[in-house]
Amino acid sequence: MAYRILIVDDEAALQNMVREILAQAGYETVSALTCTQALD
């Protein structure tokens, strides 16, 4: 079972970099550009 991590950042490039690093480490990620999107 992979852990799921929520990434919230308004810079898509940084979000993509963090997503790739976490994916390589075996984590599942969900992304949001704003705190409002993260809470939905």
C-alpha positions in Angstrom: 0.0 0.0 0.0 1.5 3.3 -1.1 1.0 6.4 1.0 -0.8 9.3 -0.6 0.6 12.8 -0.2 -1.2 16.1 -1.0 1.0 18.7 -2.7 -0.2 22.3 -2.6 1.8 24.9 -4.4 0.9 27.7 -6.8 3.9 27.1 -9.0 3.3 24.2 -11.4 7.0 23.6 -12.0 7.8 23.1 -8.4 4.7 20.9 -8.0 5.9 18.7 -10.8 9.4 18.4 -9.4 8.1 17.4 -6.0 5.6 15.0 -7.6 8.4 13.3 -9.6 10.7 12.9 -6.5 7.9 11.4 -4.4 6.8 9.1 -7.2 10.4 7.8 -7.5 10.3 7.1 -3.8 7.1 5.1 -4.2 4.5 7.6 -3.0 1.2 8.4 -4.7 0.5 12.1 -5.0 -2.5 14.4 -5.4 -1.9 18.0 -6.4 -3.7 21.3 -6.0 -2.7 24.8 -7.1 -4.6 26.6 -4.3 -5.7 25.9 -0.7 -9.3 26.0 -1.9 -8.7 23.3 -4.4 -6.9 21.3 -1.7 -9.9 21.4 0.6 -12.3 20.2 -2.1 
